[in-house]
Amino acid sequence: MRKIIVKLHTSLDNVVTDLEQWLIMNDELLKESSEYYDTIDALMFGSKTYPGMAEYWEAAETRAESPVEKAFAKKINGKKKFVVSRWEQKVTWRNSSLLQSPDIEG
């Protein structure tokens, strides 16, 4: 059995989803995240988060202006990814697998 460790970026007042109040991605944040991603072998996404992440990071590997962002995209694109969902979903991002179960609550 493997451990699941949650790493979540949030503001000091626990804002996670409000784009007006959330973190701004920059090279400093990506460097810190890249160091963390060196310590893990897989990523897990919910079915609502996965499509946006897949679209963004697949494109960033070749289209990002920042060399740091391109390197981070290459790293995240190469990791195993699991998508947790109650329903069938297309998973097209490299190294992605669907973990589907009608028993998942949320």
C-alpha positions as CSV (number, residue, x, y, z in Angstrom):
1,M,0.0,0.0,0.0
2,R,1.3,3.5,-0.9
3,K,0.7,6.8,0.9
4,I,-1.4,9.5,-0.6
5,I,0.0,13.0,0.3
6,V,-2.1,16.1,-0.4
7,K,-0.2,19.2,-1.5
8,L,-2.6,22.1,-2.1
9,H,-1.7,25.7,-2.8
10,T,-4.0,28.0,-0.9
11,S,-3.9,31.6,0.4
12,L,-3.6,32.4,4.1
13,D,-7.3,32.8,4.4
14,N,-7.8,29.3,2.7
15,V,-8.9,30.5,-0.7
16,V,-8.4,27.8,-3.3
17,T,-10.7,28.4,-6.2
18,D,-11.4,32.2,-6.4
19,L,-9.2,33.4,-9.3
20,E,-9.4,37.0,-8.1
21,Q,-7.8,36.0,-4.8
22,W,-5.6,33.1,-5.7
23,L,-1.9,32.7,-6.2
24,I,-0.2,34.0,-9.3
25,M,2.0,31.5,-11.0
26,N,5.6,32.6,-11.4
27,D,9.0,31.1,-11.8
28,E,9.7,31.1,-8.0
29,L,6.5,29.1,-7.3
30,L,7.3,26.7,-10.2
31,K,10.9,26.2,-8.9
32,E,9.6,25.3,-5.4
33,S,6.9,23.0,-6.9
34,S,9.5,21.4,-9.2
35,E,11.6,20.4,-6.2
36,Y,8.6,18.9,-4.5
37,Y,7.6,17.0,-7.7
38,D,11.1,15.4,-7.7
39,T,10.0,13.6,-4.5
40,I,6.8,12.0,-5.9
41,D,6.0,9.4,-8.6
42,A,2.4,10.1,-9.4
43,L,-0.3,12.8,-9.3
44,M,-4.0,12.5,-8.6
45,F,-6.7,14.8,-10.0
46,G,-10.4,15.1,-9.6
47,S,-12.5,14.8,-12.7
48,K,-13.2,18.6,-12.8
49,T,-9.6,19.7,-12.3
50,Y,-8.0,17.3,-14.7
51,P,-9.2,18.7,-18.1
52,G,-7.8,22.2,-17.4
53,M,-4.6,20.9,-16.0
54,A,-4.1,18.6,-19.0
55,E,-4.8,21.2,-21.5
56,Y,-2.5,23.8,-19.9
57,W,0.5,21.7,-19.1
58,E,0.6,19.7,-22.3
59,A,0.7,23.0,-24.3
60,A,3.2,24.7,-21.8
61,E,5.9,22.2,-22.6
62,T,6.4,23.8,-26.0
63,R,4.6,27.1,-25.8
64,A,5.5,28.6,-22.5
65,E,7.7,31.7,-22.6
66,S,9.5,31.0,-19.4
67,P,12.2,28.3,-19.5
68,V,11.3,27.4,-15.9
69,E,7.7,26.8,-16.9
70,K,8.7,24.7,-19.9
71,A,10.9,22.5,-17.6
72,F,8.1,22.2,-15.0
73,A,5.7,21.2,-17.8
74,K,8.0,18.6,-19.1
75,K,8.3,17.2,-15.5
76,I,4.6,17.1,-14.8
77,N,3.8,15.7,-18.2
78,G,6.2,12.8,-17.6
79,K,4.7,11.8,-14.2
80,K,2.0,9.2,-13.8
81,K,-1.4,10.8,-13.3
82,F,-4.6,9.3,-11.9
83,V,-8.0,10.8,-12.5
84,V,-10.6,10.0,-9.8
85,S,-14.2,10.1,-11.1
86,R,-17.6,8.6,-10.6
87,W,-18.3,8.6,-14.3
88,E,-16.5,7.7,-17.5
89,Q,-14.1,10.4,-18.7
90,K,-11.6,10.6,-21.5
91,V,-8.0,10.8,-20.2
92,T,-5.7,11.9,-22.9
93,W,-2.8,13.6,-21.0
94,R,0.3,11.5,-21.3
95,N,0.7,8.8,-18.5
96,S,-2.9,9.3,-17.3
97,S,-5.3,6.6,-16.0
98,L,-8.9,6.8,-14.9
99,L,-9.9,5.5,-11.5
100,Q,-13.6,5.2,-11.8
101,S,-16.0,4.1,-9.2
102,P,-19.7,4.9,-8.6
103,D,-18.9,4.7,-4.9
104,I,-16.7,7.9,-4.9
105,E,-18.5,10.6,-3.0
106,G,-18.2,14.3,-3.6
